[in-house]
Amino acid sequence: MTRRQGGFTLIEVLVALLVFGLIATAAAQVSSQYISSYERIRDKTLAAWLAENRINELRLEETLPGISENSRDTDYGQSRWQVTTRILATEEPSMRRVEVTVARYRDQNPNDEPAPVHTLSAFVGAP
């Protein structure tokens, strides 16, 4: 009488490894998407705060801002940002249209071109 030993066959082990590999790949893709989504939302939030702060600075000035365009670099959070402010004329002489564009430097290197993240427009009136 021969006794047969119990256990998994080679095919069963290969199928189990295939299923595990598919699940691991799917989990890695989901976690990668989660991380990039988190970074995108974080950048959008910080850029929106920077743009709102710049517009509020202009609203708190004693005089109506002149028509101009300027950029400044600033460190905020863990990144370096470029805040570009465009002040445009309107049909109403006592009002200005303000457009603030916030761009993020990718690798903390100010020589690289920053990537635009957020733009905010507002109107500022004479105090």
FIKOLZA-1660 file (N, C-alpha, C; in steps of 0.1 Angstrom, whole numbers, plus 5000, padded with zeros to 4 digits):
% residues 127
   i   px   py   pz ch aa at
   1 5008 4988 5000  A  M  N
   1 5000 5000 5000  A  M CA
   1 5009 5013 5000  A  M  C
   2 5007 5021 4990  A  T  N
   2 5014 5034 4990  A  T CA
   2 5006 5045 4996  A  T  C
   3 5013 5052 5003  A  R  N
   3 5007 5063 5010  A  R CA
   3 5010 5076 5003  A  R  C
   4 5000 5084 4999  A  R  N
   4 5002 5096 4992  A  R CA
   4 5003 5107 5002  A  R  C
   5 5013 5116 5001  A  Q  N
   5 5015 5127 5010  A  Q CA
   5 5006 5139 5005  A  Q  C
   6 5001 5146 5015  A  G  N
   6 4992 5158 5012  A  G CA
   6 5001 5170 5010  A  G  C
   7 4995 5180 5003  A  G  N
   7 5003 5192 5001  A  G CA
   7 4998 5199 4988  A  G  C
   8 5004 5210 4985  A  F  N
   8 5000 5217 4973  A  F CA
   8 5008 5212 4961  A  F  C
   9 5001 5212 4949  A  T  N
   9 5008 5208 4937  A  T CA
   9 5015 5221 4932  A  T  C
  10 5024 5218 4922  A  L  N
  10 5032 5229 4916  A  L CA
  10 5022 5239 4909  A  L  C
  11 5012 5234 4903  A  I  N
  11 5002 5243 4896  A  I CA
  11 4995 5252 4907  A  I  C
  12 4991 5246 4918  A  E  N
  12 4984 5254 4928  A  E CA
  12 4993 5265 4934  A  E  C
  13 5006 5262 4936  A  V  N
  13 5015 5272 4941  A  V CA
  13 5017 5283 4931  A  V  C
  14 5018 5279 4918  A  L  N
  14 5020 5290 4907  A  L CA
  14 5007 5299 4906  A  L  C
  15 4995 5293 4907  A  V  N
  15 4983 5301 4907  A  V CA
  15 4983 5310 4919  A  V  C
  16 4986 5305 4931  A  A  N
  16 4986 5314 4943  A  A CA
  16 4996 5325 4941  A  A  C
  17 5008 5323 4936  A  L  N
  17 5018 5333 4934  A  L CA
  17 5013 5343 4923  A  L  C
  18 5006 5339 4913  A  L  N
  18 5001 5348 4903  A  L CA
  18 4990 5357 4909  A  L  C
  19 4981 5351 4917  A  V  N
  19 4971 5359 4924  A  V CA
  19 4977 5369 4933  A  V  C
  20 4987 5365 4941  A  F  N
  20 4994 5374 4950  A  F CA
  20 5001 5385 4942  A  F  C
  21 5007 5382 4931  A  G  N
  21 5014 5392 4923  A  G CA
  21 5004 5402 4918  A  G  C
  22 4993 5398 4913  A  L  N
  22 4983 5407 4908  A  L CA
  22 4978 5417 4919  A  L  C
  23 4975 5411 4931  A  I  N
  23 4970 5419 4942  A  I CA
  23 4981 5429 4946  A  I  C
  24 4993 5425 4947  A  A  N
  24 5004 5434 4951  A  A CA
  24 5006 5445 4941  A  A  C
  25 5005 5442 4928  A  T  N
  25 5006 5452 4918  A  T CA
  25 4995 5463 4919  A  T  C
  26 4983 5458 4921  A  A  N
  26 4971 5467 4922  A  A CA
  26 4973 5476 4934  A  A  C
  27 4978 5470 4945  A  A  N
  27 4980 5478 4958  A  A CA
  27 4990 5488 4956  A  A  C
  28 5001 5485 4949  A  A  N
  28 5012 5495 4946  A  A CA
  28 5007 5506 4938  A  A  C
  29 4998 5503 4928  A  Q  N
  29 4993 5514 4919  A  Q CA
  29 4984 5523 4927  A  Q  C
  30 4975 5517 4935  A  V  N
  30 4966 5525 4943  A  V CA
  30 4974 5534 4953  A  V  C
  31 4984 5529 4959  A  S  N
  31 4991 5537 4969  A  S CA
  31 4999 5548 4961  A  S  C
  32 5004 5545 4950  A  S  N
  32 5011 5556 4942  A  S CA
  32 5001 5567 4938  A  S  C
  33 4989 5563 4934  A  Q  N
  33 4979 5573 4930  A  Q CA
  33 4975 5581 4942  A  Q  C
  34 4974 5575 4954  A  Y  N
  34 4971 5582 4966  A  Y CA
  34 4981 5592 4970  A  Y  C
  35 4994 5589 4968  A  I  N
  35 5005 5598 4972  A  I CA
  35 5005 5610 4962  A  I  C
  36 5004 5607 4949  A  S  N
  36 5004 5618 4940  A  S CA
  36 4992 5627 4941  A  S  C
  37 4980 5621 4945  A  S  N
  37 4968 5629 4947  A  S CA
  37 4970 5638 4960  A  S  C
  38 4976 5632 4970  A  Y  N
  38 4979 5640 4982  A  Y CA
  38 4988 5652 4979  A  Y  C
  39 4999 5649 4972  A  E  N
  39 5008 5660 4969  A  E CA
  39 5001 5671 4960  A  E  C
  40 4993 5667 4951  A  R  N
  40 4986 5677 4943  A  R CA
  40 4977 5685 4951  A  R  C
  41 4969 5679 4960  A  I  N
  41 4960 5687 4969  A  I CA
  41 4968 5696 4978  A  I  C
  42 4979 5691 4984  A  R  N
  42 4987 5699 4993  A  R CA
  42 4992 5711 4985  A  R  C
  43 4998 5709 4973  A  D  N
  43 5003 5720 4965  A  D CA
  43 4992 5730 4962  A  D  C
  44 4980 5725 4958  A  K  N
  44 4969 5734 4954  A  K CA
  44 4965 5743 4967  A  K  C
  45 4964 5736 4978  A  T  N
  45 4960 5744 4990  A  T CA
  45 4970 5754 4994  A  T  C
  46 4983 5751 4994  A  L  N
  46 4993 5761 4997  A  L CA
  46 4994 5772 4987  A  L  C
  47 4992 5769 4975  A  A  N
  47 4992 5779 4964  A  A CA
  47 4980 5788 4966  A  A  C
  48 4969 5783 4969  A  A  N
  48 4957 5791 4971  A  A CA
  48 4959 5801 4983  A  A  C
  49 4965 5796 4994  A  W  N
  49 4968 5804 5005  A  W CA
  49 4977 5816 5002  A  W  C
  50 4988 5813 4994  A  L  N
  50 4997 5823 4990  A  L CA
  50 4990 5834 4981  A  L  C
  51 4982 5829 4972  A  A  N
  51 4974 5839 4963  A  A CA
  51 4965 5847 4971  A  A  C
  52 4958 5841 4980  A  E  N
  52 4948 5849 4989  A  E CA
  52 4956 5859 4998  A  E  C
  53 4967 5855 5003  A  N  N
  53 4976 5864 5011  A  N CA
  53 4980 5876 5003  A  N  C
  54 4985 5873 4991  A  R  N
  54 4989 5884 4982  A  R CA
  54 4978 5894 4979  A  R  C
  55 4966 5889 4976  A  I  N
  55 4955 5898 4973  A  I CA
  55 4951 5906 4986  A  I  C
  56 4951 5900 4997  A  N  N
  56 4948 5907 5010  A  N CA
  56 4959 5917 5013  A  N  C
  57 4972 5915 5010  A  E  N
  57 4982 5925 5012  A  E CA
  57 4978 5937 5003  A  E  C
  58 4974 5935 4991  A  L  N
  58 4971 5947 4982  A  L CA
  58 4959 5954 4987  A  L  C
  59 4949 5947 4993  A  R  N
  59 4937 5953 4998  A  R CA
  59 4940 5961 5010  A  R  C
  60 4950 5958 5018  A  L  N
  60 4953 5965 5030  A  L CA
  60 4962 5977 5028  A  L  C
  61 4967 5979 5015  A  E  N
  61 4976 5991 5013  A  E CA
  61 4968 6003 5014  A  E  C
  62 4975 6014 5017  A  E  N
  62 4969 6027 5019  A  E CA
  62 4964 6034 5006  A  E  C
  63 4970 6030 4995  A  T  N
  63 4967 6036 4982  A  T CA
  63 4963 6025 4972  A  T  C
  64 4956 6030 4961  A  L  N
  64 4953 6021 4951  A  L CA
  64 4965 6016 4943  A  L  C
  65 4967 6003 4941  A  P  N
  65 4980 5999 4935  A  P CA
  65 4980 6003 4920  A  P  C
  66 4992 6006 4916  A  G  N
  66 4994 6010 4902  A  G CA
  66 4994 5998 4893  A  G  C
  67 4992 6001 4880  A  I  N
  67 4991 5990 4870  A  I CA
  67 5005 5985 4868  A  I  C
  68 5007 5972 4870  A  S  N
  68 5021 5966 4870  A  S CA
  68 5020 5951 4869  A  S  C
  69 5032 5945 4868  A  E  N
  69 5033 5931 4869  A  E CA
  69 5047 5928 4876  A  E  C
  70 5046 5920 4886  A  N  N
  70 5059 5916 4892  A  N CA
  70 5058 5902 4898  A  N  C
  71 5070 5896 4900  A  S  N
  71 5071 5883 4906  A  S CA
  71 5081 5883 4918  A  S  C
  72 5078 5875 4927  A  R  N
  72 5087 5873 4938  A  R CA
  72 5088 5858 4942  A  R  C
  73 5099 5854 4947  A  D  N
  73 5100 5840 4952  A  D CA
  73 5099 5840 4967  A  D  C
  74 5093 5830 4972  A  T  N
  74 5091 5828 4986  A  T CA
  74 5091 5814 4990  A  T  C
  75 5096 5811 5002  A  D  N
  75 5095 5798 5008  A  D CA
  75 5083 5797 5016  A  D  C
  76 5075 5786 5014  A  Y  N
  76 5062 5784 5021  A  Y CA
  76 5060 5769 5022  A  Y  C
  77 5058 5765 5034  A  G  N
  77 5057 5750 5036  A  G CA
  77 5071 5744 5034  A  G  C
  78 5072 5733 5026  A  Q  N
  78 5084 5727 5024  A  Q CA
  78 5089 5730 5009  A  Q  C
  79 5083 5740 5003  A  S  N
  79 5086 5743 4989  A  S CA
  79 5090 5757 4987  A  S  C
  80 5096 5760 4975  A  R  N
  80 5098 5773 4971  A  R CA
  80 5088 5777 4960  A  R  C
  81 5083 5789 4961  A  W  N
  81 5072 5793 4952  A  W CA
  81 5075 5806 4945  A  W  C
  82 5069 5808 4933  A  Q  N
  82 5070 5820 4926  A  Q CA
  82 5056 5826 4926  A  Q  C
  83 5054 5838 4931  A  V  N
  83 5041 5845 4932  A  V CA
  83 5042 5856 4922  A  V  C
  84 5034 5856 4911  A  T  N
  84 5034 5866 4901  A  T CA
  84 5021 5874 4902  A  T  C
  85 5022 5887 4904  A  T  N
  85 5010 5896 4906  A  T CA
  85 5009 5905 4894  A  T  C
  86 4997 5904 4887  A  R  N
  86 4994 5913 4876  A  R CA
  86 4983 5923 4881  A  R  C
  87 4985 5935 4880  A  I  N
  87 4975 5945 4883  A  I CA
  87 4971 5952 4870  A  I  C
  88 4958 5951 4867  A  L  N
  88 4953 5956 4854  A  L CA
  88 4943 5967 4857  A  L  C
  89 4942 5976 4847  A  A  N
  89 4932 5987 4848  A  A CA
  89 4918 5981 4845  A  A  C
  90 4908 5988 4850  A  T  N
  90 4894 5985 4847  A  T CA
  90 4887 5997 4841  A  T  C
  91 4875 5996 4837  A  E  N
  91 4868 6008 4832  A  E CA
  91 4865 6018 4843  A  E  C
  92 4864 6013 4855  A  E  N
  92 4862 6022 4867  A  E CA
  92 4876 6026 4872  A  E  C
  93 4880 6039 4871  A  P  N
  93 4893 6043 4875  A  P CA
  93 4897 6041 4889  A  P  C
  94 4887 6039 4898  A  S  N
  94 4891 6037 4912  A  S CA
  94 4891 6022 4916  A  S  C
  95 4892 6013 4906  A  M  N
  95 4893 5999 4908  A  M CA
  95 4904 5993 4899  A  M  C
  96 4910 5982 4904  A  R  N
  96 4920 5974 4897  A  R CA
  96 4916 5960 4897  A  R  C
  97 4919 5953 4886  A  R  N
  97 4918 5938 4886  A  R CA
  97 4931 5932 4889  A  R  C
  98 4931 5923 4898  A  V  N
  98 4944 5917 4903  A  V CA
  98 4943 5902 4899  A  V  C
  99 4954 5897 4893  A  E  N
  99 4955 5883 4889  A  E CA
  99 4968 5878 4896  A  E  C
 100 4967 5869 4905  A  V  N
 100 4979 5863 4911  A  V CA
 100 4980 5849 4907  A  V  C
 101 4992 5846 4901  A  T  N
 101 4995 5832 4897  A  T CA
 101 5006 5827 4906  A  T  C
 102 5004 5815 4911  A  V  N
 102 5014 5809 4920  A  V CA
 102 5020 5796 4913  A  V  C
 103 5033 5796 4913  A  A  N
 103 5040 5784 4906  A  A CA
 103 5050 5778 4916  A  A  C
 104 5052 5765 4915  A  R  N
 104 5061 5758 4925  A  R CA
 104 5073 5754 4917  A  R  C
 105 5085 5757 4924  A  Y  N
 105 5097 5752 4919  A  Y CA
 105 5098 5737 4922  A  Y  C
 106 5102 5729 4913  A  R  N
 106 5101 5714 4915  A  R CA
 106 5112 5709 4925  A  R  C
 107 5124 5713 4923  A  D  N
 107 5135 5707 4931  A  D CA
 107 5143 5718 4939  A  D  C
 108 5136 5728 4944  A  Q  N
 108 5142 5738 4952  A  Q CA
 108 5153 5746 4945  A  Q  C
 109 5153 5744 4931  A  N  N
 109 5163 5751 4923  A  N CA
 109 5157 5763 4916  A  N  C
 110 5161 5775 4920  A  P  N
 110 5154 5787 4914  A  P CA
 110 5158 5788 4899  A  P  C
 111 5168 5781 4894  A  N  N
 111 5172 5782 4880  A  N CA
 111 5162 5774 4871  A  N  C
 112 5155 5765 4876  A  D  N
 112 5144 5757 4869  A  D CA
 112 5132 5766 4867  A  D  C
 113 5124 5763 4857  A  E  N
 113 5112 5770 4854  A  E CA
 113 5101 5764 4864  A  E  C
 114 5094 5773 4872  A  P  N
 114 5084 5767 4881  A  P CA
 114 5072 5763 4874  A  P  C
 115 5065 5754 4879  A  A  N
 115 5052 5748 4873  A  A CA
 115 5040 5756 4879  A  A  C
 116 5032 5762 4871  A  P  N
 116 5020 5769 4877  A  P CA
 116 5011 5759 4884  A  P  C
 117 5006 5764 4895  A  V  N
 117 4997 5755 4904  A  V CA
 117 4983 5761 4905  A  V  C
 118 4983 5775 4907  A  H  N
 118 4970 5781 4910  A  H CA
 118 4970 5795 4906  A  H  C
 119 4958 5800 4901  A  T  N
 119 4956 5814 4897  A  T CA
 119 4944 5819 4904  A  T  C
 120 4944 5831 4909  A  L  N
 120 4933 5837 4916  A  L CA
 120 4932 5851 4911  A  L  C
 121 4919 5855 4908  A  S  N
 121 4916 5869 4903  A  S CA
 121 4907 5876 4913  A  S  C
 122 4909 5889 4915  A  A  N
 122 4901 5897 4924  A  A CA
 122 4901 5911 4919  A  A  C
 123 4892 5919 4926  A  F  N
 123 4892 5933 4923  A  F CA
 123 4895 5941 4936  A  F  C
 124 4903 5951 4934  A  V  N
 124 4907 5959 4945  A  V CA
 124 4902 5974 4943  A  V  C
 125 4896 5980 4952  A  G  N
 125 4891 5993 4951  A  G CA
 125 4899 6003 4959  A  G  C
 126 4898 6016 4956  A  A  N
 126 4905 6026 4963  A  A CA
 126 4900 6026 4978  A  A  C
 127 4909 6028 4987  A  P  N
 127 4905 6028 5001  A  P CA
 127 4897 6040 5005  A  P  C
% end
